[in-house]
């Protein structure tokens, strides 16, 4: 796991990196980063990630309340 700040995230997204939030659907609906897709951690597997582009990097995030 690597922690990155917003400037690095912005650079990665500008280069085509995909953004995945792994919090439950309810929390994603309440608030998420623009452009993020939701794949709850408890459902994260090969079947739920089929829509991701295998040729592009992925940043996975969640809000931990800190």
Secondary structure, 3 states (H helix, E strand, C coil): CCCCCHHHHHHHHHCCCEEEECCCHHHHHHCCCCCCEECCHHHCCCCCCCCCCCCCCEEEECCCCC
